[in-house]
Amino acid sequence: MASIADSEVTFCSRALQYGLGQSVVDSLSSSGIKTYSSLLFAVASAPGAIDDTRLKAAQSKHLGANPSEGSLSAFSRLLFEAGTFVVAELRSSVAGEDDGSKKLTHQERSSRMAAMRSKLGAWPIAGSFEPSNSLIDQAFCMISDSSVRYIAPSRCSSREQEIGSEKRDDTLFRLEASALKAARKPTVLKADVSNELRLYQAFSRRGVALEVANVCSFSTHETYVRGLFEHLHRMAPPGYSPPGIDAVIAADRAVWQQVASQVPCLPAVDAASAVDAALAAAANSPGVTFHVLPREKKRALEDKSSQPSKWPQKGKDKHGKGGKNGKGKDGKNRPGNGKGPGSPSKQTAVPAALKGLDPNRDGAPLCFDFSLAHGCKRETWSTSKGVQCEKGLHLCMRCGSSDHGHVLEATQTEVWPDLFAGHSSSTDSLDCVSSDFSEASAVQASEDVVCSASAVPFAARVGPSFGKSQDAVGTDVAAHGGGQSVPLVEGRAPADKLPGSTSAQPDSSRRFACASLEIFAGSCRLSKCLRGVGFETVAVDVKDAPGHPVLKLDLVSAAGVSVLWDILKSGQLLYVHMAPPCSTASAARFIPGGPRPLRSYACPDGVDGLSFAHRCQVSNANRLYALCRDIALFCESKGIDWSIENPSSSLFWMTSPLCDLARGLGPRLRTVVFDHCCWGGERPKRTALWTSLECLAPLELLCSPDLGHTHKPWGRLPDGSWSTKVEAAYPLPLCKFWASLLRDNFSLSAGSDRLDNELWEATVKDASRDRVRAVDDFSFNGLNDTLGTCEKVTTMSTVHTTALGLRLLRVAKARGMSLLGRCFDLKSACRQLPIHLDDLPYAAVAVWCPEAQDVRILQMFSLPFGAGGSVPAFVRVALALWRVLCRFLSVPATLFFDDFTCMVLSPDAASAEASVHLLFRILGWRLAMDGTKAAPFSALFQSLGVVFCLHPGVDCSLSVTNTEARKAEVAAWCLDKLRDKSATPKECEQFASRVRWLAGQVFRRSASAALRVLLRAGRESRSFTARPLSAELAWAIRWILENIPKGQPRRWSLRNRKKLHLFTDGAVEGESASIGAVLCDGWCKPLRWFGCEVPASVLGDWWASGTDHPIIQCELLAAVVACHVWSDLLSSANVCLWVDNEVVRFGIINAFIRPPSAMHMLSRLLQAEVSADIGMWVCRVPSHSNPADGPSRGETPPFLAQARQVKVDVGLLVELASAG
């Protein structure tokens, strides 16, 4: 209990504080009066309506025959406070006021914190690890509001901070209902999270508070937090920095956002399990991992002097000044002052061939001569950072390596050990500045992909032609002087062994993936449009883009490529697009007066005689081209669709990696060519596309004079830039059409022509008002995620119907009449509620029409069944109907959405049925008038898929069982899955919700173990992918098959069941353990007791399983042994089981406990509860008040002198405690 009116701890402490003795409190507790609310309604029917007769009877029973004035005063004060608290909480729940009712009381908070300290044992919940009261109240607000909220670490204050904070009288006045109300402004404490230790302490305080509030378990939260902190200390790849505290906090916020979306409404029972599962799943999601990925380090120096200025300048020298005397114009066409960004006082002067490269590596200077063609001739020596001379370290300024001689050899033998065994590398060194461009190598990052390939330079090369409607690219490459195809050189992997061969099969794990990856994203226009049509998009580039997040990776470095391969192998990708830079391969370089050509048709991998800077550019471009080839082959092998784009005139298509790709894929390669001006561009830029998708063929549009396009000229623009750079981004209309083609290609129908036809026929009948519209899943398109309600949906389950039936059976028995019941069902339910006229323009549904093979948009005029907002709207109206039915017609009924279950005396059945029909007809509602839902009043009736049987006679009773149809459905599902030996998580989740309902009608807590296994299987990833049944899941399905269809009806009788109290206790001291139990009657008079030692073999098994202090097992063993030893006395009795361990108490209530050895004994206890028909209620008793404390320690207290001692067989102990 949490509120003041329902807190047992608060009631007990207040009673003792006001002067009532412990005996009075025990007497009240034994009568079931443990809270303020139970005290009030024991003597009153409503607050302020106290029954004097009941009040006097209660006072004489609990205070004695001649109570003192002090006792009467204390009792009256408790009664007055009870009425006050109940009224205040009701007013708060109706008016929505925050008057503190959503906070734990001090006594309740202290009791839970004590239980938490006892559970964690050695873990110190003190000092900086003890949460403040306000933090616990924040956590408890989630339970009271049934919704998950994010508690930032900065709000996780400690108790020390709360005590030391300054108390200020901040009073706020607000106008409510034409009245001025005063409210106290809460003190907001901000926790220090400036370093890792403080942040970890804040997280730990939050974990304690969440378990105290029963939101989630501390162990799950601690596991998640430690996994989060591992990212802070994981070594980042070279050139990248590890995530900081801000990244961890951002990831934490993303985790709880996903938890809130997975658990939109906290369940009333076992909320911690739902949050634990959602927290564990969210912690490993890609959206969270993105925040803690290593980030690329910012360069220590950016040589801005090498960047082109915004306006053309004359006479610009290395210091950013015009002319020799510095009297020219600066970058903004203003007079220069001689202090440009290239000033020697701010930057290190580097040779012209190394312009744009970082002259330092991790703060240490580099030797320029080592990176130049002539090399360094100075004396060198070894240091901790490598070999260096007097000028600096001997490291390559491009790749940071000191020796390139073993890179290619290691890569080749690692990827193709069978091919390169016995062969030496054709290139002795893979120098990043080598003038031989026949080598195109991508960084090795995946064991599935060829990451290096050799190619011989050809004097002449016939490139792929880009003709209209071309579907494939020829793979023969002609040698110079002849028309014969050139075979692969020695050391190259054959095409049939490449990852894109015909033996590759699509990866079934990505069947339901819906993410796209754009590499070299640039402006991210394509990613934006893909995201707009429903794709999850990841854009990769070296710089940011407006309007879309970019994962910045340097794909020339090994670290950047490694991260990229992790994304590619995640199994979540549906489509990959690559648009590598074409600056070195652009045909615009052949225009006279333009930049120097770096490639030629004879040497597409790079011409000879290039400068050092140009050689670096070509080498890096070749590595990116090889990376594109490897990615395309990888995607082809995994069934991921892909595309590569470049200008059609680019020499990119003639480079060795692209020829390898064409040779490896052959006829599976498709080509699409289009002009940008046909898609909204300003110039006739012709672009080619290699792809695995046939659906991209409609992109092929070529410009012709008939179209009348007006083109802007090519060349240099007035600002000094080139027009090719302006046309680099895709036109927006092109991206939108491109995205729509991919959406249509990956959008599937229901997958069944029969289902499509049935859905369309149902839609046509609905439009003609002949039948109800089929259920539409509005959660699939995200509409339900945009709606929410702060109200709780009120429904009445079979528990309410059973309680109503027992109450009316007592009346029927007193009058000598029989009781009848039936269910009134609203026809079409929420379809009878129209949509408001203002909202009709936005209410439409799209349905696939099999006849027209197209999507039809239909208008909706009533609330759709599958929309989340329809449920609370309908329930609000249904509750009003139920209230009218009960208040004005005096027909006893319960409500479950659209089912009204009524029970009346037999003489009133006819008039009640006529009254109900007339009421609904007057109010304009339609009831089901035929079929099973319109059965007349009967002693055996069906409601909510459950059969209720009202047994008349002397022993009036009510029995509940599942319908035969429901039992057959369960049996058929179980047999089907056991036969197939596989099931999808979605099927398990849906079946678990049905089994939970069915098991609740017949079983007590014994079905919880099987339900928990089903729910755990339903929370796994890729919910629509079938997977083999685990041993645990197969056991759960078999248990359901053997028990639920064969379950006997549960029966409630008006007979008074005997009431018993069972006190149990366990003790562990050193290497010995003992248990004890005391059985008392309804007045707590001891009847039986036992006390015995736990066998050493049992203790050894517990310790061997990893338990250090098996107190939980001892406490449970005492309860299990008591239920088996006294099964004859406990049979058909209402038993209060008293334990002094909170973990055991909540474990029995939830039917789940850890470790496995304790769970085994709990299963035995649940079996005994069902077999003996024990009505068990689990309570907490303090250790010093536990009558079983003495017997568990080998003592015999005097109050047990009249009770009978029972000897427990050692064999029974071993049997009940063993897991075998």
Secondary structure by P-SEA (a helix, b strand, c coil): cccccccaaaaaaaaaaacccaaaaaaaaaaccccaaaaaaacccccccccaaaaaaaaaacccccccaaaaaaaaaaaaaaaaaaaaaaaaaaaccccccccccaaaaaaaaaaaaaaaccccccccccccaaaaaaaaaaaaacbbbbbcccccccaaaaaacccccbbbbbbcccbbbbbbbcbbbbbbcccaaaaaaaaaaaaaaaaaaccccaaaaaaaaaaaacccccccccccccccaaaaaaaaaaaaaaaaaacccccccaaaaaaaaaaaaaaacaaaaaaaccccccccccccccccccccccccccccccccccccccccccccccccccccccbbbbccccccccccccccccccccccccccccbbbbccccccccccccccccccccccccaaaaaaaacccccccccccccccccccccccccccccccccccccbbbbbbbcccccccccccccccccccccccccccccccccccccccccccccccccccccccbbbbbcccccaaaaaaaaaaccccccccccccccccccccccccaaaaaaaaaaaacccccbbbbbccccccccccccccccccccccccccccccccaaaaaaaaaaaaaaaaaaaaaaaaaaaccccbbbccccccccccaaaaaaaaaacccbbbbbbbccccccccbbbbbbbcccccccccccccccccbbbbbbbcccccccccccccccccaaaaaaaaaaaaaaaccccccaaaaaaaaaaaaaaaacccccccccccccccccccccccccccccaaaaaaaaaaaaaaaaaacbbbbcbbbbbccccccccccccccccbbbbbbbccccbbbbbbbcccccccaaaaaaaaaaaaaaaaaaaacccccccccccbbbbbbcccaaaaaaaaaaaaaaaaccccccccccccccccccccccbbbbbbbccccbbbbbbcaaaaaaaaaaaaaaaaaccccaaaaaaaaaaaaaaaaacccccaaaaaaaaaaaaacccccccccccaaaaaaaaaaaaccccccbbbbbccccbbbbbbbbccccccccccccccccccccccccccccccaaaaaaaaaaccccaaaaaaaaaaaaaaaaacccccccccccccccaaaaaaaaacccccaaaaaaaaaaaaaaaaaccbbbbbbbcccccccccccccccccccccbbbbbbbaaaaaaaaccc
